[in-house]
Amino acid sequence: MSLIDQVEAALDTIRPYLEADGGNVSIEEITPENVVKLKLLGSCGSCPMSIMTLKAGIEQAIKRAVPEITSIEAINLTDIDDPNAVLPENLR
């Protein structure tokens, strides 16, 4: 199984939780240094808690399933202090 397939399988374990909040995630790239670059989709892309989702959920799931991954980055992370950030309806 390729690295990208392994990372997708890891993401599939947490996608139901992301989708429950109206969000999702897609793999943009896995660099030669084994850095996974993700794009946060739907409400995850504008949520001020997306850094927590990335660190506590997505990163843990990937690193547990695919230990050769060195780090995980989101290309469109919303800053927790962004005045335009929007919490998903069910988290308000």
GROMACS elastic network, one bead per residue, 0.5 to 0.9 nm:
[ bonds ]
;  ai    aj funct       b0    kb
    1     4     6  0.82507   500
    1     5     6  0.61329   500
    1     6     6  0.65748   500
    2     5     6  0.51674   500
    2     6     6  0.62999   500
    2     7     6  0.87396   500
    3     6     6  0.50625   500
    3     7     6  0.62201   500
    3     8     6  0.85808   500
    3    30     6  0.82519   500
    3    34     6  0.88031   500
    3    66     6  0.78280   500
    3    68     6  0.88955   500
    3    69     6  0.87212   500
    4     7     6  0.51109   500
    4     8     6  0.60885   500
    4     9     6  0.85751   500
    4    27     6  0.81163   500
    4    29     6  0.86020   500
    4    30     6  0.72719   500
    4    36     6  0.89943   500
    5     8     6  0.50066   500
    5     9     6  0.61176   500
    5    10     6  0.86348   500
    6     9     6  0.51101   500
    6    10     6  0.63239   500
    6    11     6  0.87180   500
    6    62     6  0.84070   500
    6    65     6  0.73705   500
    6    66     6  0.65704   500
    7    10     6  0.50302   500
    7    11     6  0.61851   500
    7    12     6  0.86014   500
    7    27     6  0.83855   500
    7    36     6  0.84645   500
    7    61     6  0.88638   500
    7    62     6  0.59905   500
    7    63     6  0.88626   500
    7    65     6  0.75525   500
    7    66     6  0.66771   500
    7    69     6  0.88378   500
    8    12     6  0.61121   500
    8    13     6  0.88963   500
    8    26     6  0.85292   500
    8    27     6  0.77753   500
    8    62     6  0.86401   500
    9    12     6  0.50390   500
    9    13     6  0.67989   500
    9    62     6  0.87090   500
    9    65     6  0.83931   500
   10    13     6  0.54579   500
   10    14     6  0.73590   500
   10    58     6  0.84195   500
   10    61     6  0.57925   500
   10    62     6  0.53404   500
   10    63     6  0.86538   500
   10    64     6  0.83251   500
   10    65     6  0.59881   500
   10    66     6  0.78180   500
   11    14     6  0.54780   500
   11    15     6  0.60008   500
   11    25     6  0.79375   500
   11    26     6  0.87136   500
   11    58     6  0.68811   500
   11    61     6  0.69411   500
   11    62     6  0.68071   500
   12    15     6  0.50656   500
   12    16     6  0.75593   500
   13    16     6  0.72690   500
   13    17     6  0.86580   500
   13    61     6  0.75854   500
   14    17     6  0.55491   500
   14    18     6  0.66620   500
   14    19     6  0.88472   500
   14    57     6  0.72974   500
   14    58     6  0.71053   500
   14    61     6  0.74083   500
   15    18     6  0.50053   500
   15    19     6  0.59291   500
   15    20     6  0.84131   500
   15    23     6  0.83890   500
   15    24     6  0.63309   500
   15    25     6  0.76919   500
   16    19     6  0.50633   500
   16    20     6  0.60384   500
   16    21     6  0.88590   500
   16    24     6  0.86111   500
   17    20     6  0.51115   500
   17    21     6  0.68286   500
   17    22     6  0.89938   500
   17    23     6  0.85223   500
   17    24     6  0.87796   500
   18    21     6  0.54277   500
   18    22     6  0.65141   500
   18    24     6  0.53226   500
   18    25     6  0.79822   500
   18    43     6  0.87473   500
   18    44     6  0.74964   500
   18    53     6  0.85908   500
   19    24     6  0.57521   500
   19    42     6  0.87178   500
   19    43     6  0.89838   500
   20    23     6  0.73195   500
   20    90     6  0.88355   500
   21    24     6  0.86837   500
   21    42     6  0.89345   500
   21    43     6  0.70031   500
   21    44     6  0.79608   500
   21    88     6  0.60070   500
   21    89     6  0.77547   500
   21    90     6  0.68059   500
   21    91     6  0.78442   500
   22    41     6  0.86571   500
   22    42     6  0.59913   500
   22    43     6  0.53674   500
   22    44     6  0.74167   500
   22    88     6  0.69712   500
   22    89     6  0.87331   500
   23    40     6  0.74503   500
   23    41     6  0.54876   500
   23    45     6  0.75081   500
   23    88     6  0.86418   500
   24    39     6  0.86240   500
   24    40     6  0.62090   500
   24    42     6  0.62008   500
   24    43     6  0.78230   500
   24    44     6  0.65270   500
   24    45     6  0.85475   500
   25    38     6  0.65988   500
   25    39     6  0.56392   500
   25    41     6  0.52824   500
   25    42     6  0.83743   500
   25    44     6  0.78032   500
   25    45     6  0.87539   500
   25    58     6  0.89854   500
   26    37     6  0.87202   500
   26    38     6  0.56126   500
   26    39     6  0.52542   500
   26    40     6  0.66852   500
   26    41     6  0.72776   500
   27    30     6  0.76845   500
   27    36     6  0.71636   500
   27    37     6  0.61453   500
   27    39     6  0.63636   500
   28    36     6  0.77614   500
   28    37     6  0.54347   500
   28    38     6  0.52463   500
   28    39     6  0.63135   500
   28    75     6  0.84210   500
   29    35     6  0.80473   500
   29    36     6  0.60342   500
   29    37     6  0.51410   500
   29    38     6  0.71194   500
   30    33     6  0.79048   500
   30    34     6  0.57409   500
   30    35     6  0.54659   500
   30    37     6  0.61256   500
   30    38     6  0.88493   500
   30    69     6  0.87900   500
   31    34     6  0.51469   500
   31    35     6  0.52051   500
   31    36     6  0.66415   500
   31    37     6  0.78357   500
   32    35     6  0.74118   500
   33    69     6  0.81755   500
   33    70     6  0.72527   500
   34    68     6  0.69687   500
   34    70     6  0.55987   500
   34    71     6  0.72236   500
   34    72     6  0.88735   500
   35    69     6  0.60800   500
   35    70     6  0.55882   500
   35    72     6  0.57548   500
   35    73     6  0.73788   500
   36    69     6  0.71087   500
   36    70     6  0.80311   500
   36    71     6  0.63462   500
   36    73     6  0.62243   500
   36    74     6  0.83712   500
   37    71     6  0.86914   500
   37    72     6  0.60743   500
   37    74     6  0.56971   500
   37    75     6  0.64603   500
   38    72     6  0.73812   500
   38    73     6  0.61003   500
   38    75     6  0.60796   500
   38    76     6  0.81812   500
   39    45     6  0.77291   500
   39    73     6  0.86348   500
   39    74     6  0.55929   500
   39    75     6  0.56335   500
   39    76     6  0.61067   500
   39    77     6  0.81518   500
   40    43     6  0.81601   500
   40    44     6  0.53926   500
   40    46     6  0.84339   500
   40    50     6  0.82201   500
   40    54     6  0.89654   500
   40    74     6  0.67526   500
   40    75     6  0.77814   500
   40    76     6  0.64677   500
   40    77     6  0.71761   500
   41    44     6  0.54947   500
   41    45     6  0.50562   500
   41    46     6  0.84345   500
   42    45     6  0.57090   500
   42    46     6  0.75427   500
   43    46     6  0.54902   500
   43    47     6  0.59204   500
   43    50     6  0.89949   500
   43    86     6  0.76722   500
   43    87     6  0.75022   500
   43    88     6  0.60320   500
   44    47     6  0.52022   500
   44    48     6  0.84504   500
   44    49     6  0.81809   500
   44    50     6  0.58194   500
   44    53     6  0.82906   500
   44    77     6  0.85640   500
   44    78     6  0.84899   500
   44    87     6  0.87050   500
   44    88     6  0.81909   500
   45    48     6  0.87806   500
   45    50     6  0.72437   500
   45    76     6  0.66175   500
   45    77     6  0.66041   500
   45    78     6  0.65346   500
   45    85     6  0.88461   500
   46    49     6  0.87900   500
   46    50     6  0.76495   500
   46    76     6  0.87851   500
   46    77     6  0.78991   500
   46    78     6  0.57588   500
   46    79     6  0.88447   500
   46    84     6  0.77299   500
   46    85     6  0.51645   500
   46    86     6  0.56522   500
   46    87     6  0.75384   500
   46    88     6  0.87625   500
   47    50     6  0.53518   500
   47    51     6  0.86680   500
   47    77     6  0.86747   500
   47    78     6  0.64059   500
   47    79     6  0.84833   500
   47    80     6  0.79387   500
   47    85     6  0.53841   500
   47    86     6  0.50266   500
   47    87     6  0.50149   500
   47    88     6  0.68848   500
   48    51     6  0.73407   500
   48    52     6  0.87165   500
   48    77     6  0.87180   500
   48    78     6  0.58311   500
   48    79     6  0.60194   500
   48    81     6  0.70239   500
   48    82     6  0.70229   500
   48    84     6  0.88295   500
   48    85     6  0.52712   500
   48    86     6  0.65056   500
   48    87     6  0.65324   500
   49    52     6  0.53571   500
   49    53     6  0.64700   500
   49    54     6  0.87668   500
   49    78     6  0.80268   500
   49    79     6  0.82890   500
   49    80     6  0.62530   500
   49    85     6  0.89200   500
   49    87     6  0.75891   500
   50    54     6  0.59861   500
   50    55     6  0.85133   500
   50    77     6  0.67001   500
   50    78     6  0.65237   500
   50    79     6  0.80998   500
   50    80     6  0.78273   500
   51    54     6  0.50332   500
   51    55     6  0.60889   500
   51    56     6  0.83140   500
   51    74     6  0.87600   500
   51    77     6  0.68037   500
   51    78     6  0.74049   500
   51    79     6  0.75892   500
   51    80     6  0.74801   500
   52    55     6  0.51804   500
   52    56     6  0.55722   500
   52    57     6  0.74910   500
   53    56     6  0.54910   500
   53    57     6  0.51519   500
   53    58     6  0.63904   500
   53    59     6  0.84119   500
   54    57     6  0.57208   500
   54    59     6  0.57962   500
   54    60     6  0.84720   500
   54    72     6  0.81927   500
   54    73     6  0.81705   500
   54    74     6  0.76723   500
   54    77     6  0.88151   500
   55    58     6  0.62594   500
   55    59     6  0.51554   500
   55    60     6  0.68848   500
   55    72     6  0.84963   500
   56    59     6  0.64018   500
   56    60     6  0.60536   500
   56    61     6  0.85638   500
   57    60     6  0.54895   500
   57    61     6  0.61666   500
   57    62     6  0.87303   500
   58    61     6  0.52907   500
   58    62     6  0.62601   500
   58    63     6  0.86329   500
   58    72     6  0.83886   500
   59    62     6  0.53053   500
   59    63     6  0.60402   500
   59    64     6  0.84125   500
   59    71     6  0.77967   500
   59    72     6  0.61148   500
   59    73     6  0.87135   500
   60    63     6  0.52738   500
   60    64     6  0.59250   500
   60    65     6  0.85045   500
   61    64     6  0.53324   500
   61    65     6  0.62509   500
   61    66     6  0.84421   500
   62    65     6  0.52619   500
   62    66     6  0.56653   500
   62    67     6  0.77055   500
   62    69     6  0.76606   500
   62    72     6  0.83302   500
   63    66     6  0.51355   500
   63    67     6  0.50199   500
   63    68     6  0.76536   500
   63    69     6  0.63084   500
   63    70     6  0.80091   500
   63    71     6  0.81149   500
   63    72     6  0.87253   500
   64    67     6  0.60500   500
   66    69     6  0.59800   500
   67    70     6  0.76605   500
   69    72     6  0.77485   500
   73    76     6  0.89555   500
   73    77     6  0.85151   500
   74    77     6  0.55061   500
   78    81     6  0.83843   500
   78    82     6  0.67841   500
   78    84     6  0.89899   500
   78    85     6  0.68166   500
   79    82     6  0.51598   500
   79    83     6  0.89307   500
   79    85     6  0.77046   500
   80    83     6  0.86102   500
   80    85     6  0.74621   500
   81    84     6  0.86921   500
   81    85     6  0.77280   500
   82    85     6  0.53157   500
   82    86     6  0.89706   500
   83    86     6  0.84509   500
   86    89     6  0.86781   500
   87    90     6  0.81547   500
   87    91     6  0.62265   500
   87    92     6  0.62265   500
   88    91     6  0.54877   500
   88    92     6  0.67296   500
   89    92     6  0.56404   500
